[in-house]
Amino acid sequence: MNLSEYIASVTNAASTILEGMAVTFSHLFREPITIQYPDKTDRPVVDMLPPRYRGLLEVQMDICTGCKRCERACPIEVIAIDLMKDPTTKKQMMSRFDIDMGKCMFCGLCVEACNKEATGAIRHTREFEGASSTLDAMVFRFIPEGLAPLYKAPKDLSEMPVGEYGPHAREARERAMRDNPAVLEELRALYARQNKGKKKKKETRKASGGPVRIDPVKIPVIKPQVLATPKADVEKFARLLETLTAQTDCGACGYPTCIEYTTAMASGQDFDASKCEPGGNEATADLGYAMDVFFKGPDQADAVALGTAPAATSSVPSPSVPPPEGAGAGA
């Protein structure tokens, strides 16, 4: 590199630095643009947010019908509504309407369900200041105490007396920050006193690769009911098996309802007793034992249940005991 090239590179570097610093130096002589929140804003931040901003949820209790559409629409169950009859008037009332804003994901599904199918009592507000020192203060209780009457919506929903957005959420938040920590601490202390000295009941967990065993106490309860069921009465046996499931109709078993699952088992079309996920190992063991009694006989079922005979992962009918008439070929 010769001298002229060296001087040119130094000049270019200096001019580039000065060009960049010119922007920085220009701000030394300007008024500061940092705004101290919330004291020195031109308008309250709440008023500057978009109209459809999804802030904290609130419930206008005087137009709430207690239909529970919002509770059912919530995918993570942050809304809890309890209904009960007033002992004096015998009318249906609301005793609880809680929203856990600490878990809310602000999806708006509850608001949409209420707006389209009910009165619009639940809605998002522009309130966004939910900071608190404890999660206990994030549970908004819109019925602080006593009972709240149910609103009877008019046929023309345009006449709905919808009030101002925001005050119900602010009131619920202030009440939650003031009352919730003490109330929940009292409930925790009460729970600790009631359960003092009690050992946690251990669940019967299936060991890796090991069979799931039925509780021996249940054997004399389930066996007589199964033996009293005629072999040809598939519907009766299916109803009996249904009582041994979680009865949630969750569909985890691959069938729309629990009774359809147990009907398939009772008719010999499905012998897998481990599909009831909500019931866990307990339901698996109970269903497996009941099917062993029905298809294999009580002696062999007891032998498997007590561990004197090898247990299979699924109940398969013994060749000596044919499935009931009309049954399928098996799993």
N, C-alpha and C positions, 0 to 999 in steps of 0.2 A: 504494500500500500504506500503510495507516495504522499507527500505532504499535503497536496491539495485535497486528495480524497479523505485524509484524516481530518482536516479542518472541516470539510463538508459534513462528515458523520457527526462530529461534535456539535456543529451548529444545528443540525437536524434534531439531535437528541435534546438540546437545550430548548429549541423552539417548541418541540412536542411537550416537554414538561411544562413550559410556561403556558401553553395553550390549555392544557388540562387544569392547571392551577388557577387560571383566569376565572373559571366558573366558581371555584372555591373562594377566591378572593372577593368576587362580586357579592357573595352572601354576607361578607363582613359588614357591609354598609346597608343591609336591608333589615326590615322589621322581621322578627322571628315568626315563623309560620306554625310552630308547635302550639297546639291548643291544649290547655290543661283541662282534663275531663274530671268531673262533669261541671265544674264551676263556671268556666268562661266560654262555653259554647254559645253561639248566637241564638240557637233554639235548643230545646231539650232533644237529646239524641233519639228518644222514642218518637218524636214528631218528625224526624228526618228519615225514618226507616220506611221502606216500601209498604203499601197497604196490605200486600199478601205475605208479609214477613211472618215466618213461623217462630214466634217466641214462646214464652211459657203458656201452657194450657190453662184455661179457666172454665168454670161451669157457672152459668146463670141459673141458680137453683129454682127460681120462681117460674121458669118455663120448662123445667126438666120433667119428662114423663116417666122416668125410671124404666125405660124400655130395654136397657142394657145393650143396645146396638153398638155403642162405643166400646164397651167392655169386650164384646165378642169380636169386634174388628181389630182390636189391638193384638199384634202378632207376638208381643213379648210380655203381655199380661201386666201392664203397669197400672191399669185401672181396676179398682175393686168397688163393686156396688152391692149393697145388702138391702133387701126388702123385708119388711115384717109388718104384721098387723098391729095397729094401735089397740091396746087392750081396752080402752074406754070407748072409742068410736067404732072399733072393728073394721076400720078402713085400712087399705094397704098404704104403707108409708115407707119412706127411705130412711134407714138408720145409718147408712155409711155411703159416702162417695169420696174415695181417696184416689189420688193420682201421684205415683212415685216419679217425680220429675228427675230424680237421680238416675233412673233407668230409661227414661223416655228418649227415643231416637228421632222425634220430631218428624215422623213420616206423614202425618196428617190423615191417616186412614180413619181414625175415630171421628175427626171433624167431618170428613166426607160422608161417612155413614150417617151421622146425625143431621147434616144439612139436607141430604137427599131423601132420607126415610123418616126423619123425626122433626124436631123443632129448631135445631141449630143451637141448642143450649150450650154445647161444648164447642170451644173454638180456640184457635191460636191467637195470641195477642202480640203486641209489639214489645212487651216486657221481656227483657233479656238478662237482667241482673239477678242471677240465681246463686251467686257465690255464697258459701256458708262454711263454717268451720267443721261441720259434721254432716254426714249424709242423713242423719235423722231429721234434719230441718228441710230436707228436700221432698218429704211426703206432704202434699197439700191435702188437707182435710176440709172439704167444702161443707160438711155437716159436722160442726165442732162438737155438738152434744145434742141429745134428744132425737126427735124424729122430724123429717121434712115431708110435707105433703106432696103428692104427685100432681103434676099439672095435666089438665085435660085439654089437649090441643083442639083448636077450632078446625072446622072443615076447610076453611080458606086460610092456608098457612101464610098468606101475605099480611094477615092481620096480627101476626105474632109480635108481641111487645118486646122486641130485642133491645136490650139496653146498651150502654156504652161499653166498649171493649177496654179491658185493663183493670178496673177497680176490684173485680172479684179475685183476679190473680194476685194483685198487690196485697189485698186483705188476707188471702190464704197464706201467702208467703210470710207476712209479718206474724201471723198466728202460729205458723209452723216453726219459725225461728224462736218464738217465745215459749211455746208449750211443748213441742215434740220431744226435745232431748230429755226433759224431766219425766214425761209420760213413758217414753220408751225405756228409760233407765229403771223406772219403777216396775215395768213389766218384766224386764230382764231379771231384776232382783227377785220378783215373785216366782219366775220360772226356776231360778236357781234354788230358792227355798223348797219349792215343790219337788224338785228332782234331786235334792241333796241326798247323798248316800246311795242313789240308785245307779246301778251299772247299766251302761248302754247295752241294749239287746243286740247281740251279734247276729248278723244275717247269715243264713246258711249259704255260703258261697261255694260255687262249684270249683273244685281244685282243677288245675290244668290237667286235662286228660281224664279226670275222674268222673264217676257218675253222679247225678243229682239224686239224693235220697229224700223220700217223703218223711215228714215228721211222724214218728210212730204214734203220736196221740191222734192223728187224723185217720189212721187206718180203721179203727172200729166205727168211725163216723161215715167214711166214704163207702166202705165195703158193703154194708147192708143195703144202702141206697142203690148201688150198682146191681147187686144180686136180685133186688126186687124189681128190676127193670126187665121186661121180656126181651128176648133176643131179637125179635122181629120188630120191636117198637123203636125205630130209629129216632123218631121225633122226641120221644120221652128221654132217651139216652142223651140226645143232643142238648136238651134243656138242662139235664143234670150236669153235663160237661160245661155248659155255659156258666153255671154257678161257680165253677172252679177257676174261671178266667178272671181277668181284671174287669171285664164287662164295660170297657170304655169305647168300643167300636172305633178304635183308632186306625184300623186298617194296616197296622204293621205286620200282621200275619199274612197279608196278601189277599184277604177277603174283606168285602165292604163292612161286614158286621161280625160280631163275635158268634152269633148264632149260626151264621153261614159257615164259619170256620169249624165249629163243633159239629154241625150237621155233616160236613165232609169227613170229619174223623169218625163220627158214629156210623156213617154208611160205608166206611172202609175205603174211602177215596183218598184220605190223607192221614197218615199215622205219625206225623211229626208233632210231638207235643211241646216243642220248644219255641213255637212261633209267637207266643203271647209275650211281647216285650215288656209291657207295663207290669204284668204279673211276675216277671222275673223267674228265678229258680223255683220259687214256691209254686207258681202255677204250672211250670214244667213238670215238677215232681207229682203234683196232685193229678194232673191230666194223664200223665204216663201211668200212674198206679191204677186210676179208674179204667183206663183202656186195657191194661193188663188183666184186671179182674174180669172185664166184660168179654175179652177175646181169648185169653189164655186160661182163665180160671183163677179162683182165689188162692189156691195153694202155690201155684207158680208165681203169682203176683206178690204174695207175702214173702216168698223166698228171695225174689229180686229186691223187694223193699228193705228186707232185713240184712241184705248183703250175703246171704248164703248161696245165691245163684248169680251168675254174671248178668249185668244189666246192659242193655243195648242203648244206643243214643236215641233211638226212636222206637216207639211201641209197634211191634209187628205181630199180627195175629199168628197164633200157633197153627201149624198145618192140621192138627187134630181138632181144632175148633174153627169151623168155617165162619166167615163173616155172615151177617144177617142177609136175608133175601134182598136182592136189588142192589147189593153193595158193589163197589167198583173193584178193579183188579188189585188195588193197593198202591202204596206209594212207590 
